[in-house]
């Protein structure tokens, strides 16, 4: 068993800062780089991003759909890129947004196992088949030291259609956050009463060795933070910076200080390629902005 993802994430952030760069090789971007929309172009793109950034940023986040669309050859490119990124010191968060029940969810979570051909550090998952549907992934993450980021309050414009819907006295998004808070509380399982905020130590919501391995996805483009993240005990993945309009000031406005936030930038960094130095410079600019 490796060290828990939360600890490894905190260690990586301490050395490299919190920036997460998405790897999104969609067809227009491949064309902009002068690459064919083919497995070969996909491989050249992935190699360039990994070679330029895996030794610099804390987290790389490949979007699995852009690899799956190329079939088995695309998945082979993903497997190779993930392995090389991890070997260079970056944590890899597979952005797959998996969500199912029973043995199917268990199978999706196998990417957290070290023997898997595409073994990653963490996985994005969708909770909308019910919180209990994700329990197989939680069990696998605990066994292997992996991490999960659960969709809670995302950055797409119509996200509130479902995420703000009332579930009793809470929104659906708040139910997700409270469930993840429970996962970061030792001994809690789905079906138990939700733990009190005091059950998770205050320092667990700050960067440090006590950061939990289970986090939520909350967009950096929200007008207001309409979920209560107090006592979450794990990290917040914050997409939406750059091309979607989010800024470092939005991170401060929404999340304040002292919370374990992983800001995600994709297009604003990838647009600097294919030159490796330009990619590194773009990532460094964002890292500097976040540090300020």
Residue frames relative to the residue before (quaternion, step in Angstrom):
aa qw qx qy qz dx dy dz
X 1.0000 0.0000 0.0000 0.0000 0.00 0.00 0.00
X 0.3391 -0.7383 0.5487 0.1971 3.56 -0.87 0.95
X 0.6676 -0.4467 0.3755 0.4623 3.57 -1.27 0.08
X 0.5930 -0.5869 0.3977 0.3817 3.63 -1.01 0.68
X 0.6294 -0.5675 0.3790 0.3717 3.55 -1.11 0.73
X 0.6341 0.5510 -0.3472 0.4169 3.60 0.89 -0.83
X 0.6639 0.4871 -0.2990 0.4822 3.56 0.99 -0.81
X 0.6667 0.4952 -0.3089 0.4636 3.59 0.93 -0.87
X 0.6284 0.5245 -0.3353 0.4665 3.57 1.06 -0.70
X 0.6535 0.5057 -0.3170 0.4656 3.59 0.90 -0.89
X 0.6499 0.5149 -0.3209 0.4577 3.59 0.98 -0.81
X 0.6631 0.5034 -0.3065 0.4615 3.58 0.95 -0.87
X 0.6545 0.5114 -0.3112 0.4618 3.58 0.96 -0.85
X 0.6207 0.5565 -0.3442 0.4319 3.58 1.02 -0.76
X 0.7269 0.4161 -0.2296 0.4958 3.58 1.06 -0.74
X 0.8289 0.2718 -0.0864 0.4812 3.58 0.85 -1.03
X 0.5138 -0.6023 0.4465 0.4170 3.60 1.21 -0.28
X 0.6239 -0.6305 0.3452 0.3068 3.59 -1.23 0.41
X 0.4304 0.7453 -0.4523 0.2340 3.63 1.20 -0.18
X 0.1137 -0.7373 0.6633 0.0601 3.52 -1.12 0.89
X 0.1472 -0.7852 0.5967 0.0752 3.58 -0.84 0.97
X 0.3365 -0.7447 0.5458 0.1851 3.55 -0.79 1.04
X 0.2249 -0.7368 0.6208 0.1451 3.56 -1.13 0.72
X 0.0886 0.8254 -0.5358 0.1545 3.55 -0.09 1.38
X 0.0030 -0.8550 0.5185 -0.0139 3.62 0.33 1.17
X 0.0663 0.8067 -0.5805 0.0885 3.57 0.46 1.21
X 0.7158 -0.5076 0.2740 0.3936 3.55 -1.20 0.60
X 0.6716 0.4870 -0.3405 0.4425 3.69 0.78 -0.79
X 0.6523 0.5038 -0.3304 0.4599 3.60 1.04 -0.67
X 0.6070 0.5320 -0.3531 0.4731 3.58 1.03 -0.70
X 0.6504 0.5104 -0.3135 0.4672 3.57 0.96 -0.85
X 0.6402 0.5265 -0.3258 0.4547 3.58 0.96 -0.85
X 0.6827 0.4640 -0.2788 0.4908 3.58 1.09 -0.66
X 0.4943 -0.6645 0.4238 0.3667 3.58 1.27 -0.13
X 0.5294 0.6288 -0.3922 0.4129 3.55 1.22 0.56
X 0.5006 -0.6409 0.4777 0.3323 3.60 -1.12 0.57
X 0.4519 -0.6458 0.5367 0.3011 3.56 -1.22 0.56
X 0.4267 0.6627 -0.4616 0.4071 3.52 0.45 1.33
X 0.6829 -0.4567 0.3422 0.4560 3.62 -1.20 0.14
X 0.6304 0.5275 -0.3428 0.4547 3.59 1.04 -0.68
X 0.6637 0.4871 -0.3044 0.4791 3.57 0.92 -0.86
X 0.6201 0.5478 -0.3255 0.4576 3.55 1.06 -0.81
X 0.6676 0.5006 -0.2983 0.4634 3.57 0.93 -0.91
X 0.6654 0.4966 -0.3156 0.4594 3.59 0.90 -0.86
X 0.6258 0.5291 -0.3264 0.4711 3.58 1.04 -0.78
X 0.6962 0.4827 -0.2817 0.4504 3.57 0.77 -1.07
X 0.6297 0.5328 -0.3310 0.4582 3.57 0.96 -0.83
X 0.6687 0.5112 -0.3108 0.4415 3.58 0.89 -0.91
X 0.6775 0.4853 -0.3002 0.4640 3.60 0.90 -0.91
X 0.6727 0.4917 -0.3039 0.4618 3.57 0.86 -0.93
X 0.6660 0.5040 -0.3151 0.4506 3.60 0.86 -0.89
X 0.6999 0.4775 -0.2756 0.4541 3.57 1.00 -0.80
X 0.8450 0.2892 -0.0835 0.4419 3.58 0.81 -1.00
X 0.5674 0.6466 -0.3982 0.3185 3.62 1.05 -0.54
X 0.6894 0.4467 -0.2863 0.4932 3.57 1.16 -0.41
X 0.6979 0.4924 -0.2439 0.4593 3.58 1.30 -0.10
X 0.7816 0.3167 -0.1710 0.5094 3.60 0.81 -0.96
X 0.5914 -0.5991 0.4122 0.3484 3.56 -1.22 0.51
X 0.8219 0.0920 0.0176 0.5619 3.57 0.89 -0.97
X 0.1106 -0.7331 0.6656 0.0856 3.52 -1.14 0.79
X 0.1579 -0.8170 0.5542 0.0209 3.55 -0.91 0.99
X 0.0921 -0.8061 0.5824 0.0501 3.62 0.05 1.19
X 0.3403 -0.7122 0.5802 0.2007 3.55 -1.08 0.84
X 0.4020 -0.7776 0.4277 0.2255 3.56 -0.35 1.27
X 0.5994 0.6054 -0.3663 0.3742 3.61 1.02 -0.70
X 0.6584 0.5151 -0.3159 0.4487 3.57 1.03 -0.72
X 0.6571 0.4581 -0.3042 0.5157 3.57 1.25 -0.34
X 0.6430 0.5426 -0.3204 0.4353 3.58 0.98 -0.82
X 0.6175 0.5732 -0.3548 0.4053 3.59 1.06 -0.65
X 0.6740 0.4540 -0.2878 0.5067 3.58 1.27 -0.30
X 0.5410 -0.6623 0.3886 0.3430 3.59 1.23 0.31
X 0.8278 -0.2383 0.1562 0.4833 3.54 -1.25 -0.46
X 0.6325 0.5256 -0.3443 0.4529 3.61 1.04 -0.66
X 0.6291 0.5228 -0.3301 0.4711 3.57 1.08 -0.65
X 0.6501 0.5056 -0.3152 0.4716 3.57 1.00 -0.80
X 0.6096 0.5396 -0.3501 0.4633 3.58 1.09 -0.65
X 0.6242 0.5222 -0.3322 0.4767 3.59 1.05 -0.75
X 0.6435 0.5207 -0.3183 0.4620 3.59 0.96 -0.88
X 0.6540 0.5201 -0.3202 0.4464 3.58 0.86 -0.92
X 0.6753 0.4897 -0.2968 0.4648 3.57 0.89 -0.91
X 0.6728 0.5063 -0.3011 0.4475 3.57 0.91 -0.91
X 0.6372 0.5254 -0.3258 0.4602 3.57 0.99 -0.82
X 0.6715 0.5035 -0.3052 0.4499 3.57 0.85 -0.95
X 0.6883 0.4742 -0.2938 0.4636 3.59 0.90 -0.87
X 0.6244 0.5372 -0.3428 0.4517 3.59 1.04 -0.71
X 0.6764 0.4804 -0.2971 0.4727 3.57 0.91 -0.87
X 0.6297 0.5387 -0.3342 0.4489 3.57 1.03 -0.75
X 0.6855 0.4707 -0.2730 0.4837 3.59 1.16 -0.62
X 0.6615 -0.5606 0.2906 0.4047 3.59 1.25 0.08
X 0.5594 0.5888 -0.4057 0.4192 3.60 1.22 -0.08
X 0.3883 -0.6432 0.5930 0.2895 3.54 -1.19 0.53
X 0.2254 -0.7778 0.5738 0.1227 3.58 -1.04 0.76
X 0.1222 -0.7588 0.6394 0.0217 3.51 -0.84 1.16
X 0.2336 -0.7803 0.5655 0.1299 3.59 -0.49 1.16
X 0.2237 -0.7834 0.5703 0.1049 3.56 -0.57 1.19
X 0.1750 0.8107 -0.5264 0.1870 3.55 0.11 1.35
X 0.2166 -0.8240 0.4963 0.1668 3.59 1.30 -0.36
X 0.1470 0.8199 -0.5338 0.1455 3.56 0.89 0.98
X 0.1433 0.7816 -0.6003 0.0904 3.54 -1.12 0.67
X 0.2866 0.7372 -0.5631 0.2394 3.58 -0.52 1.15
X 0.4905 -0.6621 0.4795 0.3020 3.58 -1.22 -0.26
X 0.8661 0.2111 -0.1155 0.4381 3.49 -1.37 0.39
X 0.8543 -0.1039 0.0938 0.5005 3.52 -1.03 -0.91
X 0.6010 0.5609 -0.3717 0.4314 3.61 1.11 -0.53
X 0.6550 0.4809 -0.3104 0.4933 3.58 0.97 -0.83
X 0.6024 0.5578 -0.3432 0.4564 3.55 1.07 -0.73
X 0.6644 0.5024 -0.2986 0.4658 3.57 0.99 -0.86
X 0.6316 0.5262 -0.3378 0.4583 3.58 0.95 -0.80
X 0.6903 0.5045 -0.2783 0.4377 3.57 0.99 -0.88
X 0.4683 0.6983 -0.4387 0.3173 3.59 1.22 -0.20
X 0.5548 0.6069 -0.4103 0.3944 3.62 1.14 -0.38
X 0.6108 0.5406 -0.3563 0.4557 3.60 1.25 -0.20
X 0.5742 0.5855 -0.3781 0.4296 3.58 1.27 -0.18
X 0.5219 -0.6851 0.4028 0.3098 3.61 -0.81 0.94
X 0.6708 0.4972 -0.3133 0.4524 3.61 1.13 -0.46
X 0.4784 0.6751 -0.4442 0.3436 3.61 1.22 -0.10
X 0.5666 -0.6187 0.4134 0.3539 3.66 -1.01 0.71
X 0.7651 0.2418 -0.1495 0.5778 3.58 1.19 -0.53
X 0.0747 0.8495 -0.5181 0.0656 3.57 0.95 0.89
X 0.0576 -0.8029 0.5930 -0.0199 3.56 -0.77 1.11
X 0.5861 -0.5918 0.4295 0.3490 3.54 -1.32 0.20
X 0.8056 -0.0176 0.0573 0.5895 3.56 1.04 -0.74
X 0.2329 -0.7698 0.5892 0.0772 3.54 -1.31 0.50
X 0.3279 -0.6977 0.5872 0.2467 3.59 -1.09 0.66
X 0.0690 -0.8046 0.5896 -0.0126 3.55 -1.00 0.92
X 0.3525 -0.7233 0.5622 0.1911 3.54 -1.27 0.57
X 0.2948 -0.8134 0.4812 0.1414 3.62 -0.74 1.02
X 0.5066 0.7419 -0.3720 0.2337 3.58 1.23 -0.12
X 0.5522 0.4945 -0.4522 0.4960 3.54 1.19 0.65
X 0.6860 -0.4386 0.2617 0.5183 3.55 1.31 0.25
X 0.6016 -0.6014 0.3800 0.3632 3.60 -1.00 0.78
X 0.6512 0.5406 -0.3220 0.4243 3.58 0.99 -0.77
X 0.5561 0.6234 -0.3930 0.3843 3.58 1.17 -0.48
X 0.6973 0.4790 -0.2667 0.4618 3.59 1.14 -0.61
X 0.4050 0.7476 -0.4627 0.2509 3.60 1.23 -0.09
X 0.6217 0.5286 -0.3768 0.4383 3.68 0.93 -0.64
X 0.6540 0.4974 -0.3152 0.4750 3.59 1.03 -0.74
X 0.6168 0.5333 -0.3410 0.4678 3.57 1.05 -0.74
X 0.6584 0.5130 -0.3106 0.4549 3.58 0.92 -0.91
X 0.6624 0.4956 -0.3102 0.4685 3.59 0.94 -0.86
X 0.6409 0.5265 -0.3283 0.4519 3.59 0.95 -0.84
X 0.6643 0.4954 -0.3108 0.4654 3.58 0.92 -0.83
X 0.6600 0.5220 -0.3038 0.4467 3.57 0.99 -0.80
X 0.7936 0.3504 -0.1457 0.4756 3.56 0.92 -0.97
X 0.4877 -0.6500 0.4471 0.3737 3.59 1.20 -0.30
X 0.4377 0.7062 -0.4473 0.3310 3.57 1.22 0.43
X 0.3446 -0.7354 0.5458 0.2062 3.54 -1.33 0.05
X 0.1986 -0.7503 0.6179 0.1262 3.53 -1.32 0.40
X 0.1089 -0.7300 0.6674 0.0986 3.53 -1.23 0.67
X 0.1923 -0.8193 0.5378 0.0505 3.55 -0.54 1.25
X 0.4854 -0.6594 0.4888 0.3012 3.58 -0.88 0.95
X 0.0129 -0.8133 0.5811 -0.0281 3.56 -0.71 1.09
X 0.7865 -0.1102 0.1325 0.5931 3.61 0.51 -1.20
X 0.0785 -0.8814 0.4657 0.0058 3.53 0.36 1.31
X 0.6220 -0.6258 0.3700 0.2908 3.53 -1.33 0.43
X 0.5121 0.6402 -0.4465 0.3585 3.63 1.17 -0.14
X 0.6365 -0.6173 0.3039 0.3485 3.60 -0.94 0.89
X 0.7751 0.3396 -0.2054 0.4916 3.63 0.92 -0.74
X 0.2791 0.8010 -0.4939 0.1913 3.58 1.22 0.37
X 0.6418 0.5712 -0.3283 0.3925 3.56 1.02 -0.76
X 0.4587 0.6968 -0.4443 0.3264 3.59 1.23 -0.34
X 0.7780 0.2334 -0.1279 0.5691 3.57 0.97 -0.87
X 0.6940 0.5254 -0.3027 0.3882 3.57 0.85 -0.92
X 0.7070 0.4183 -0.2610 0.5070 3.59 1.18 -0.47
X 0.4202 0.7092 -0.4705 0.3147 3.60 1.24 0.01
X 0.4939 -0.6837 0.4595 0.2783 3.55 -1.04 0.84
X 0.0438 -0.7326 0.6789 0.0220 3.52 -1.11 0.89
X 0.7684 -0.1349 0.0361 0.6245 3.53 0.15 1.31
X 0.7895 -0.2626 0.2163 0.5109 3.56 -0.74 -1.06
X 0.6783 0.4513 -0.2866 0.5041 3.59 1.28 0.01
X 0.5026 -0.5877 0.5186 0.3647 3.53 -1.31 0.22
X 0.6459 -0.5008 0.3933 0.4211 3.56 -1.27 0.33
X 0.6389 0.5312 -0.3292 0.4486 3.58 0.98 -0.81
X 0.6595 0.5024 -0.3193 0.4590 3.59 0.98 -0.78
X 0.5925 0.5489 -0.3629 0.4646 3.59 1.08 -0.64
X 0.6341 0.5214 -0.3258 0.4689 3.58 1.00 -0.83
X 0.6670 0.5025 -0.3080 0.4557 3.59 0.82 -0.98
X 0.6778 0.4946 -0.3007 0.4533 3.57 0.88 -0.92
X 0.6226 0.5341 -0.3384 0.4611 3.57 1.07 -0.70
X 0.6659 0.4864 -0.3018 0.4785 3.58 0.92 -0.90
X 0.5923 0.5473 -0.3640 0.4660 3.59 1.05 -0.67
X 0.6404 0.5243 -0.3223 0.4594 3.56 1.02 -0.76
X 0.6379 0.5335 -0.3326 0.4448 3.59 0.98 -0.83
X 0.6914 0.4587 -0.2747 0.4859 3.59 1.10 -0.64
X 0.6006 0.5242 -0.3549 0.4884 3.58 1.32 0.07
X 0.4503 -0.7134 0.4516 0.2903 3.64 -0.50 1.07
X 0.8302 0.2566 -0.1997 0.4528 3.54 -1.00 0.91
X 0.5945 0.5785 -0.3763 0.4127 3.60 1.23 -0.22
X 0.0383 -0.7749 0.6306 0.0202 3.57 -1.08 0.80
X 0.6431 -0.5128 0.3945 0.4097 3.55 -1.25 0.48
X 0.7035 0.3976 -0.3310 0.4873 3.55 -0.86 1.03
X 0.6027 0.5193 -0.3551 0.4909 3.57 1.22 -0.45
X 0.6002 -0.5116 0.4380 0.4315 3.60 -1.21 0.29
X 0.5530 -0.6123 0.4389 0.3560 3.56 -1.04 0.72
X 0.4923 -0.6764 0.4550 0.3052 3.60 -0.93 0.86
X 0.5415 -0.5808 0.4890 0.3609 3.53 -1.22 0.51
X 0.6307 -0.5427 0.3870 0.3975 3.55 -1.17 0.55
X 0.6511 0.5422 -0.3171 0.4261 3.57 1.04 -0.72
X 0.5486 0.6298 -0.3971 0.3803 3.58 1.22 -0.28
X 0.6957 0.3591 -0.2548 0.5676 3.58 1.23 -0.39
X 0.4617 -0.7069 0.4559 0.2817 3.57 -0.61 1.11
X 0.6130 -0.5885 0.3874 0.3576 3.54 -1.08 0.80
X 0.6839 0.5041 -0.3142 0.4235 3.57 0.88 -0.85
X 0.5533 0.6233 -0.4015 0.3796 3.61 1.19 -0.30
X 0.6677 0.4735 -0.3126 0.4820 3.59 1.21 -0.30
X 0.6515 0.4514 -0.3246 0.5161 3.57 1.30 0.19
X 0.6279 -0.5205 0.3943 0.4235 3.55 -1.21 0.38
X 0.4228 0.6659 -0.5289 0.3132 3.53 -0.90 0.97
X 0.7282 -0.4500 0.2888 0.4287 3.55 -1.28 0.14
X 0.6732 0.5048 -0.3056 0.4457 3.60 1.19 -0.39
X 0.3837 0.7188 -0.4994 0.2945 3.63 1.22 0.11
X 0.4253 -0.7279 0.4815 0.2396 3.57 -0.79 1.05
X 0.5396 -0.6549 0.4447 0.2865 3.55 -1.29 0.42
X 0.6844 0.4474 -0.2772 0.5045 3.58 1.26 -0.11
X 0.0113 -0.8261 0.5601 -0.0611 3.53 -0.63 1.20
X 0.3786 -0.6991 0.5591 0.2352 3.53 -1.37 0.01
X 0.3810 -0.6781 0.5773 0.2485 3.53 -1.32 0.40
X 0.0909 0.7697 -0.6215 0.1139 3.56 -0.67 1.17
X 0.4185 -0.7672 0.4350 0.2169 3.56 -0.54 1.19
X 0.4604 -0.6867 0.5011 0.2556 3.54 -1.14 0.74
X 0.6403 0.5414 -0.3225 0.4392 3.61 1.26 -0.06
X 0.4055 0.7186 -0.4827 0.2936 3.61 1.23 0.11
X 0.5035 -0.6378 0.4857 0.3221 3.57 -1.10 0.70
X 0.7757 -0.0110 0.0231 0.6306 3.54 1.06 -0.81
X 0.4656 -0.6403 0.5229 0.3158 3.54 -1.20 0.48
X 0.0550 -0.8480 0.5269 -0.0181 3.56 -0.20 1.29
X 0.6340 0.4059 -0.3825 0.5357 3.55 1.14 0.73
X 0.4105 -0.6997 0.5349 0.2363 3.55 -1.16 0.68
X 0.1495 -0.8250 0.5437 0.0378 3.56 -0.48 1.25
X 0.3830 0.7433 -0.4846 0.2568 3.60 1.23 0.01
X 0.8408 0.1709 -0.1438 0.4932 3.53 -0.95 0.90
X 0.2860 0.7859 -0.5103 0.2006 3.59 1.21 0.29
X 0.2642 -0.8152 0.4799 0.1879 3.55 1.01 -0.78
X 0.7583 0.2743 -0.1701 0.5665 3.59 1.27 -0.02
X 0.6770 -0.5330 0.3367 0.3798 3.57 -1.28 0.13
X 0.3171 -0.6993 0.6079 0.2021 3.52 -1.36 0.40
X 0.2202 -0.7409 0.6206 0.1321 3.58 -0.79 1.03
X 0.0956 -0.8349 0.5419 -0.0138 3.56 -0.54 1.21
X 0.0637 -0.8085 0.5848 0.0168 3.62 -0.06 1.24
X 0.5955 0.6126 -0.4143 0.3137 3.54 -1.31 0.17
X 0.4957 0.6514 -0.4473 0.3604 3.61 1.21 0.01
X 0.7788 0.3524 -0.2492 0.4552 3.54 -1.16 0.61
X 0.8685 0.0733 -0.0354 0.4889 3.56 -0.71 -1.11
X 0.6835 0.4681 -0.2932 0.4772 3.61 1.09 -0.60
X 0.6379 -0.5885 0.3048 0.3922 3.58 1.26 0.00
X 0.5490 0.6234 -0.4039 0.3831 3.59 1.21 -0.18
X 0.1638 -0.7841 0.5956 0.0601 3.57 -1.15 0.71
X 0.6517 -0.4799 0.3901 0.4391 3.59 -1.25 0.19
X 0.6058 0.5512 -0.3605 0.4463 3.59 1.08 -0.62
X 0.6198 0.5339 -0.3429 0.4617 3.59 1.08 -0.65
X 0.6104 0.5430 -0.3548 0.4546 3.58 1.04 -0.69
X 0.6628 0.4873 -0.3031 0.4811 3.58 0.92 -0.89
X 0.6563 0.5240 -0.3124 0.4440 3.59 0.94 -0.90
X 0.7430 0.4228 -0.2322 0.4639 3.58 0.88 -0.93
X 0.8348 0.2709 -0.0930 0.4703 3.55 0.79 -1.02
X 0.3797 -0.7448 0.4783 0.2689 3.59 1.23 -0.23
X 0.6364 -0.4993 0.4136 0.4179 3.53 -1.25 -0.55
X 0.7942 0.3935 -0.2320 0.4008 3.52 -1.30 0.32
X 0.6142 0.5170 -0.3775 0.4615 3.60 1.19 0.25
X 0.4837 -0.6743 0.4800 0.2845 3.57 -1.06 0.77
X 0.0928 0.8125 -0.5598 0.1339 3.56 0.03 1.34
X 0.1628 -0.7621 0.6225 0.0721 3.56 -0.98 0.97
X 0.1709 -0.8104 0.5531 0.0899 3.63 -0.12 1.23
X 0.2142 -0.8003 0.5540 0.0814 3.54 -0.94 0.94
X 0.0182 -0.7630 0.6459 -0.0191 3.53 -0.97 1.00
X 0.0855 -0.7982 0.5944 0.0480 3.58 -0.93 0.85
X 0.8023 0.3491 -0.2014 0.4402 3.56 0.12 -1.32
X 0.6596 0.5298 -0.3288 0.4197 3.61 0.95 -0.78
X 0.6696 0.4301 -0.3010 0.5254 3.59 1.20 -0.37
X 0.6966 0.4972 -0.2908 0.4277 3.59 0.77 -1.02
X 0.5938 0.5862 -0.3667 0.4115 3.59 1.11 -0.60
X 0.6088 0.5723 -0.3535 0.4206 3.62 1.20 -0.38
X 0.5841 0.6112 -0.3708 0.3843 3.60 1.21 -0.38
X 0.5688 0.0178 -0.7633 -0.3059 1.45 -2.50 0.01
X 0.4450 0.7006 -0.4684 0.3028 3.61 1.18 -0.04
X 0.4731 -0.7127 0.4423 0.2694 3.59 -0.69 1.10
X 0.6541 0.5149 -0.3210 0.4516 3.57 0.93 -0.86
X 0.6519 0.5099 -0.3139 0.4653 3.58 1.03 -0.77
X 0.6222 0.5279 -0.3376 0.4692 3.58 1.04 -0.72
X 0.6717 0.4890 -0.3017 0.4676 3.57 0.89 -0.90
X 0.6505 0.5178 -0.3210 0.4535 3.57 0.98 -0.79
X 0.6432 0.5182 -0.3272 0.4590 3.59 0.99 -0.80
X 0.6560 0.4911 -0.3102 0.4819 3.58 0.97 -0.83
X 0.6447 0.5267 -0.3224 0.4505 3.59 0.99 -0.81
X 0.6224 0.5385 -0.3474 0.4494 3.60 1.02 -0.75
X 0.6646 0.4833 -0.3059 0.4808 3.57 0.95 -0.86
X 0.6313 0.5323 -0.3414 0.4489 3.60 0.96 -0.78
X 0.6531 0.5079 -0.3083 0.4695 3.56 1.01 -0.82
X 0.6299 0.5290 -0.3312 0.4623 3.58 0.99 -0.82
X 0.6764 0.4914 -0.2915 0.4648 3.56 0.91 -0.92
X 0.6383 0.5320 -0.3296 0.4481 3.58 1.02 -0.76
X 0.6663 0.4940 -0.3067 0.4669 3.59 1.07 -0.67
